[in-house]
Amino acid sequence: MSDQKKTITLKRAYLAWFTCALFFFYQYLLRVAPGVMIDDLRLQFGLTAEEFSTFGAYYLYGYSLLQIPLGALVDRVGIRRMILGSIGLCIGGTFLFAHSVSLPMAQLSRLLVGIGSATAFMCALKIAADYFPAGKRGLLMGLTLSFGTIGALTAGKPLVMLLEEIGWRETVSFSAFLGTPLLLMSVFLLPAQQKSSALLKRTWGEFGERLKDILQNPMVMLYTLLAIGLYTPLSALADLWGTAFLMQKYGLVRGDAAQTSTMMYLGMALGSLFMPWFFEKRNHLNQGIQLCGIALFILMGVVLYGPVIGIWGVTLLLLALGFFCGGEMMCFTGAVNYTTPQTSGLTLGVVNTLNMLGGALLQQLIGFGLDWQWLGALSAEGLRLYSTPEFIFALSSLLVVIGLCVFASFFLKKKKIN
């Protein structure tokens, strides 16, 4: 009887993980959509580069700033109610974006979608950390990220085709409708997680103590810094600025540029599966993180400062960039090694908060850099046009961040995985 019960529990764990991972797939599609619609949105609202960057940054602010409180709530009340409410907020926020008539209204909608998306990744990772043995955690965390990258891949050329056929507002409304089947699946497939009396009796004072312990753990903070360094190329290029940059420097049309930039997600899907499995199996997470940081520094330099090459060469470069961005998952695995099941949700919330917040700040920093270097060129519609040197200057901030993280990676300490 106990073996059967254990089998059922494991099946429920896999089902819960799959449901959360599918939600992560959906929210990634919502996350990257503005980067594909850059021309339509800038024309609709008359945006500068810095103003447009808020569509990505506000999403990430909402996503990141709620990771810590939601991490505590997930530990306290379980995943079911959190996921259902979050999917509903994503759908509502996306509909609001589709009907926005002003920039503040559009920014608010992106903030709401970011808040709604905040639980997907965290809940999937918590299930992997709490219900599966150490040898499978890295693989499941990598699979979670792969689901998200597949969602991002679907937001490339197909979204451009919809944009050209029905317009950006109808395309955004369609993406909101796609969340309805996921909401129904979550109602019927997510088990109601039982809440232990110990968790329910926790006070906010205890929450503060746990949060303080996590923030004062130097290894958790170091892994968080490294996660930021490995994530920022994806956040800056694939999530927001990649399409515009590829059109400008490499002369690609919008559909090809959007599709090519999503190759980073394909590379990340592969890297986030292979590298956590390969390096965790050999207990060499730190060496894997160092390798990824060095590779990203070199590849990012080639993309920015290398010669103009054909679409296939650019595709391979971005595929490789995405592959080594997949090393981000090893940072989450490393941080989890310094926590317990009672605090794993909060720890993952802290890591993901600072990780996504770093991505949001860099997105806006790039927009600021573009406007700072802008030489006055305007399109026929009166929108600012940015040259290749202006893009390279703004995106060079990524090289600085990655370089600092490579240096920091040599201070990692080795700890055997339990």
C-alpha positions as CSV (number, residue, x, y, z in Angstrom):
1,M,0.0,0.0,0.0
2,S,2.8,2.4,0.9
3,D,4.5,1.7,-2.5
4,Q,1.3,2.4,-4.3
5,K,0.8,5.6,-2.4
6,K,4.3,6.7,-3.2
7,T,3.7,6.0,-6.9
8,I,0.5,8.1,-6.9
9,T,2.4,10.9,-5.1
10,L,5.1,10.8,-7.7
11,K,2.6,10.9,-10.5
12,R,0.9,13.8,-9.0
13,A,4.3,15.6,-8.6
14,Y,5.0,15.0,-12.3
15,L,1.5,16.3,-13.2
16,A,1.8,19.4,-11.1
17,W,5.3,20.1,-12.5
18,F,4.0,19.7,-16.1
19,T,1.1,22.0,-15.5
20,C,3.3,24.7,-14.0
21,A,5.8,24.3,-16.9
22,L,3.0,24.7,-19.4
23,F,2.0,27.9,-17.7
24,F,5.7,29.0,-17.9
25,F,5.5,28.3,-21.7
26,Y,2.4,30.5,-22.0
27,Q,3.8,33.5,-20.0
28,Y,7.0,33.4,-22.1
29,L,4.9,34.0,-25.2
30,L,3.3,37.0,-23.5
31,R,6.7,38.2,-22.4
32,V,8.4,38.4,-25.7
33,A,5.5,39.7,-27.9
34,P,6.4,43.4,-27.6
35,G,9.8,42.8,-29.1
36,V,8.2,41.4,-32.2
37,M,5.7,44.3,-32.4
38,I,8.3,47.0,-31.9
39,D,7.5,49.0,-35.0
40,D,3.7,48.8,-34.5
41,L,3.9,49.8,-30.8
42,R,6.3,52.6,-31.3
43,L,4.1,54.0,-34.1
44,Q,0.9,53.5,-32.1
45,F,2.1,55.3,-29.0
46,G,4.9,57.5,-30.5
47,L,7.7,56.0,-28.4
48,T,11.4,56.6,-28.0
49,A,13.7,53.7,-27.4
50,E,13.7,54.3,-23.6
51,E,9.9,54.5,-23.5
52,F,9.5,51.3,-25.6
53,S,11.9,49.5,-23.2
54,T,9.3,50.0,-20.4
55,F,7.1,47.4,-22.1
56,G,9.7,44.8,-21.3
57,A,11.0,46.4,-18.1
58,Y,7.5,46.9,-16.5
59,Y,6.8,43.2,-17.1
60,L,10.0,42.2,-15.4
61,Y,9.5,44.6,-12.5
62,G,6.1,43.1,-11.8
63,Y,7.5,39.6,-12.3
64,S,10.6,40.1,-10.2
65,L,9.4,42.3,-7.3
66,L,6.8,39.7,-6.3
67,Q,9.0,36.7,-6.4
68,I,10.0,37.0,-2.7
69,P,6.5,37.5,-1.2
70,L,5.1,34.9,-3.6
71,G,7.9,32.5,-2.7
72,A,6.8,32.7,0.9
73,L,3.1,32.3,0.0
74,V,3.9,29.2,-2.1
75,D,5.7,27.7,0.9
76,R,2.7,28.6,3.1
77,V,-0.4,27.8,1.1
78,G,0.7,25.6,-1.8
79,I,0.6,26.1,-5.6
80,R,-3.0,25.5,-6.7
81,R,-4.6,28.8,-5.7
82,M,-1.5,30.8,-6.7
83,I,-1.4,29.3,-10.2
84,L,-5.2,29.7,-10.9
85,G,-5.1,33.4,-9.8
86,S,-1.9,34.0,-11.8
87,I,-3.3,32.7,-15.1
88,G,-6.4,34.8,-14.7
89,L,-4.3,37.9,-14.1
90,C,-2.2,37.1,-17.2
91,I,-5.3,36.8,-19.4
92,G,-6.9,40.0,-17.9
93,G,-3.7,42.0,-18.3
94,T,-3.2,40.9,-21.9
95,F,-6.7,41.9,-22.8
96,L,-6.0,45.3,-21.2
97,F,-2.9,45.7,-23.3
98,A,-4.8,44.9,-26.5
99,H,-7.3,47.7,-25.6
100,S,-4.8,50.3,-24.3
101,V,-5.3,53.8,-25.6
102,S,-2.4,55.5,-23.8
103,L,1.2,54.7,-22.8
104,P,0.4,54.6,-19.0
105,M,-2.5,52.2,-19.6
106,A,-0.2,49.9,-21.7
107,Q,2.5,50.0,-19.1
108,L,0.0,49.1,-16.4
109,S,-1.2,46.1,-18.4
110,R,2.4,44.9,-18.8
111,L,2.9,45.2,-15.1
112,L,-0.2,43.1,-14.4
113,V,1.0,40.4,-16.8
114,G,4.4,40.4,-15.2
115,I,2.7,40.0,-11.7
116,G,0.5,37.2,-13.1
117,S,3.5,35.4,-14.6
118,A,5.6,35.5,-11.4
119,T,4.5,32.1,-9.9
120,A,4.9,29.8,-13.0
121,F,8.7,29.3,-12.9
122,M,8.9,29.4,-9.1
123,C,6.2,26.7,-8.6
124,A,7.7,24.4,-11.2
125,L,11.2,24.7,-9.6
126,K,9.8,24.2,-6.1
127,I,8.1,21.0,-7.2
128,A,11.4,19.8,-8.7
129,A,13.3,20.8,-5.5
130,D,10.9,19.3,-3.0
131,Y,9.5,16.1,-4.6
132,F,12.4,14.8,-6.7
133,P,15.8,13.4,-5.8
134,A,18.9,15.4,-6.4
135,G,19.9,13.6,-9.5
136,K,16.7,14.7,-11.2
137,R,16.3,18.3,-10.0
138,G,18.7,19.9,-12.5
139,L,17.1,18.0,-15.4
140,L,13.5,19.0,-14.4
141,M,14.6,22.6,-13.8
142,G,16.2,22.6,-17.3
143,L,13.0,21.1,-18.8
144,T,11.0,23.8,-17.2
145,L,13.1,26.5,-18.9
146,S,12.9,24.5,-22.1
147,F,9.1,24.8,-22.0
148,G,9.5,28.6,-21.7
149,T,11.9,28.8,-24.6
150,I,9.5,26.8,-26.8
151,G,6.9,29.4,-26.0
152,A,9.3,32.1,-27.0
153,L,10.0,30.3,-30.2
154,T,6.4,30.4,-31.2
155,A,6.4,34.2,-30.8
156,G,8.7,34.8,-33.7
157,K,7.6,34.6,-37.4
158,P,4.1,33.3,-36.6
159,L,3.4,36.4,-34.6
160,V,4.7,38.6,-37.4
161,M,2.4,36.8,-39.8
162,L,-0.6,37.5,-37.5
163,L,0.5,41.1,-37.1
164,E,0.6,41.6,-40.8
165,E,-2.7,39.9,-41.3
166,I,-4.9,41.2,-38.5
167,G,-2.9,43.9,-36.7
168,W,-1.3,44.1,-33.3
169,R,-4.4,44.6,-31.1
170,E,-6.1,41.5,-32.5
171,T,-2.9,39.5,-32.2
172,V,-2.6,40.4,-28.6
173,S,-6.2,39.6,-28.0
174,F,-5.7,36.2,-29.6
175,S,-2.7,35.5,-27.3
176,A,-5.0,36.3,-24.3
177,F,-7.6,33.7,-25.5
178,L,-4.8,31.1,-25.6
179,G,-4.7,31.2,-21.8
180,T,-8.3,30.0,-21.4
181,P,-7.6,26.3,-22.0
182,L,-4.6,26.5,-19.7
183,L,-6.8,27.9,-17.0
184,L,-9.3,25.0,-17.4
185,M,-6.5,22.5,-17.3
186,S,-5.2,23.9,-14.1
187,V,-8.6,23.7,-12.5
188,F,-8.9,20.0,-13.2
189,L,-5.3,18.7,-13.2
190,L,-3.6,20.6,-10.4
191,P,-4.0,18.7,-7.1
192,A,-5.0,20.7,-4.0
193,Q,-1.8,20.7,-2.1
194,Q,-2.2,20.0,1.6
195,K,-0.9,22.7,4.0
196,S,1.0,21.6,7.0
197,S,0.1,23.1,10.4
198,A,3.7,24.2,10.9
199,L,3.6,26.3,7.7
200,L,0.3,27.8,8.6
201,K,1.6,28.9,12.1
202,R,4.5,30.8,10.6
203,T,4.5,34.5,11.5
204,W,5.7,37.4,9.4
205,G,8.5,37.8,11.9
206,E,9.7,34.3,11.1
207,F,9.4,35.1,7.4
208,G,11.6,38.1,7.9
209,E,14.2,36.0,9.7
210,R,14.2,33.4,6.9
211,L,14.5,36.1,4.3
212,K,17.3,37.7,6.2
213,D,19.2,34.4,6.5
214,I,18.9,33.9,2.7
215,L,20.0,37.4,1.9
216,Q,23.0,37.0,4.2
217,N,24.0,33.7,2.7
218,P,27.0,34.7,0.6
219,M,26.8,31.6,-1.7
220,V,23.2,32.1,-2.5
221,M,23.9,35.7,-3.4
222,L,26.9,34.7,-5.5
223,Y,24.8,32.2,-7.4
224,T,22.2,34.9,-7.9
225,L,24.8,37.3,-9.3
226,L,26.0,34.7,-11.7
227,A,22.4,33.9,-12.8
228,I,22.0,37.5,-13.7
229,G,25.1,37.4,-15.9
230,L,24.0,34.3,-17.7
231,Y,20.5,35.5,-18.2
232,T,21.0,39.1,-19.4
233,P,21.9,38.3,-23.1
234,L,18.7,36.5,-23.5
235,S,16.7,39.2,-21.7
236,A,18.2,42.0,-23.7
237,L,18.3,40.5,-27.2
238,A,15.7,37.8,-27.4
239,D,13.1,39.3,-25.2
240,L,13.2,42.9,-26.5
241,W,16.0,44.4,-28.6
242,G,17.1,41.5,-30.8
243,T,14.7,42.1,-33.7
244,A,15.6,45.8,-34.1
245,F,19.3,45.1,-33.7
246,L,19.4,42.4,-36.3
247,M,17.4,44.5,-38.8
248,Q,19.8,47.4,-38.3
249,K,23.3,45.7,-38.2
250,Y,22.7,42.6,-40.4
251,G,20.0,44.0,-42.7
252,L,17.4,41.4,-42.1
253,V,13.7,42.0,-42.8
254,R,11.4,42.0,-39.7
255,G,10.1,38.4,-40.1
256,D,13.6,37.0,-40.5
257,A,15.0,39.1,-37.7
258,A,12.2,38.0,-35.3
259,Q,12.7,34.4,-36.2
260,T,16.5,34.6,-36.0
261,S,16.5,36.2,-32.6
262,T,14.3,33.4,-31.3
263,M,17.2,31.0,-32.1
264,M,18.5,32.0,-28.7
265,Y,15.6,30.3,-27.1
266,L,16.2,27.2,-29.1
267,G,19.8,27.2,-27.9
268,M,18.7,27.8,-24.4
269,A,16.2,24.9,-24.5
270,L,19.1,22.6,-25.5
271,G,21.6,24.1,-23.1
272,S,19.3,24.2,-20.1
273,L,18.7,20.5,-20.6
274,F,22.2,19.3,-21.3
275,M,24.4,21.3,-19.0
276,P,22.6,20.9,-15.7
277,W,22.3,17.2,-16.4
278,F,25.9,16.9,-17.5
279,F,27.6,19.0,-14.8
280,E,25.3,18.0,-11.9
281,K,25.8,14.4,-12.6
282,R,29.6,14.9,-12.2
283,N,29.2,17.3,-9.3
284,H,30.9,20.1,-11.4
285,L,28.3,22.8,-11.4
286,N,30.8,25.6,-10.6
287,Q,33.1,24.6,-13.6
288,G,30.0,24.6,-15.8
289,I,29.0,28.1,-14.7
290,Q,32.5,29.4,-15.4
291,L,32.5,27.8,-18.8
292,C,29.2,29.4,-19.7
293,G,30.3,32.8,-18.6
294,I,33.5,32.8,-20.6
295,A,31.7,31.5,-23.7
296,L,29.0,34.1,-23.5
297,F,31.6,36.9,-23.2
298,I,33.3,35.8,-26.3
299,L,30.2,35.2,-28.4
300,M,28.6,38.4,-27.3
301,G,31.7,40.3,-28.4
302,V,31.5,38.6,-31.8
303,V,27.8,39.5,-32.3
304,L,28.5,43.1,-31.4
305,Y,31.9,43.8,-32.9
306,G,32.3,41.1,-35.5
307,P,31.8,41.6,-39.2
308,V,28.4,41.6,-40.9
309,I,27.7,38.0,-41.9
310,G,24.8,36.2,-43.5
311,I,21.6,35.0,-41.9
312,W,22.9,31.5,-41.3
313,G,26.0,32.7,-39.6
314,V,24.0,35.0,-37.3
315,T,21.6,32.1,-36.6
316,L,24.5,29.9,-35.4
317,L,25.9,32.7,-33.3
318,L,22.6,33.3,-31.5
319,L,22.0,29.6,-31.2
320,A,25.3,29.3,-29.4
321,L,24.6,32.3,-27.2
322,G,21.3,30.8,-26.1
323,F,22.9,27.4,-25.4
324,F,25.4,28.9,-22.9
325,C,22.6,31.1,-21.4
326,G,21.1,27.7,-20.4
327,G,23.8,27.5,-17.7
328,E,21.6,29.9,-15.7
329,M,19.7,26.8,-14.4
330,M,22.9,25.6,-12.8
331,C,22.9,28.8,-10.7
332,F,19.4,27.9,-9.4
333,T,20.5,24.4,-8.6
334,G,23.6,25.7,-6.8
335,A,21.5,28.1,-4.7
336,V,19.0,25.3,-3.8
337,N,21.9,23.3,-2.4
338,Y,22.2,25.9,0.4
339,T,18.5,25.7,1.5
340,T,15.9,23.3,2.8
341,P,12.4,22.2,1.6
342,Q,10.9,24.6,4.2
343,T,12.7,27.6,2.6
344,S,13.2,26.4,-1.0
345,G,10.3,28.4,-2.4
346,L,11.5,31.6,-0.7
347,T,15.1,31.0,-1.8
348,L,14.1,30.5,-5.4
349,G,11.9,33.6,-5.1
350,V,14.9,35.6,-3.9
351,V,17.2,34.3,-6.7
352,N,14.6,34.8,-9.4
353,T,13.7,38.3,-8.1
354,L,17.2,39.6,-8.3
355,N,17.8,37.8,-11.6
356,M,14.7,39.2,-13.4
357,L,15.2,42.6,-11.8
358,G,18.7,42.7,-13.2
359,G,17.3,41.9,-16.6
360,A,14.7,44.7,-16.4
361,L,17.3,47.3,-15.4
362,L,19.5,46.3,-18.2
363,Q,16.7,46.5,-20.7
364,Q,16.0,50.1,-19.7
365,L,19.7,50.9,-19.5
366,I,20.0,49.8,-23.2
367,G,17.1,52.1,-24.1
368,F,18.7,54.9,-22.2
369,G,22.0,54.3,-24.0
370,L,20.3,54.4,-27.4
371,D,18.6,57.7,-26.7
372,W,21.8,59.1,-25.2
373,Q,23.8,58.3,-28.4
374,W,21.0,59.2,-30.8
375,L,22.2,61.6,-33.5
376,G,18.8,63.0,-34.5
377,A,17.7,60.7,-37.4
378,L,14.0,60.4,-37.8
379,S,11.7,58.1,-39.9
380,A,8.9,59.4,-42.2
381,E,6.5,59.0,-39.3
382,G,8.7,61.0,-36.9
383,L,10.1,58.1,-34.9
384,R,13.7,58.0,-33.8
385,L,16.0,55.9,-35.9
386,Y,19.1,54.3,-34.3
387,S,22.2,53.4,-36.2
388,T,24.4,50.3,-35.8
389,P,27.1,52.1,-33.7
390,E,24.4,53.4,-31.4
391,F,23.0,49.9,-30.9
392,I,26.5,48.5,-30.3
393,F,27.3,51.2,-27.7
394,A,24.1,50.5,-25.8
395,L,24.4,46.7,-26.0
396,S,28.0,46.8,-24.8
397,S,26.7,47.1,-21.3
398,L,26.0,43.4,-21.5
399,L,29.7,42.6,-22.0
400,V,30.5,44.6,-18.8
401,V,28.0,42.6,-16.8
402,I,29.1,39.2,-18.2
403,G,32.7,40.1,-17.6
404,L,32.1,40.9,-14.0
405,C,30.2,37.6,-13.5
406,V,33.0,35.6,-15.1
407,F,35.4,37.1,-12.5
408,A,33.0,36.4,-9.6
409,S,32.5,32.8,-10.7
410,F,36.1,32.0,-9.5
411,F,35.0,32.6,-6.0
412,L,32.5,29.8,-5.9
413,K,32.9,27.1,-3.3
414,K,32.3,23.5,-4.0
415,K,29.5,21.7,-2.0
416,K,28.5,18.2,-2.6
417,I,24.8,17.8,-3.6
418,N,22.6,16.0,-1.1
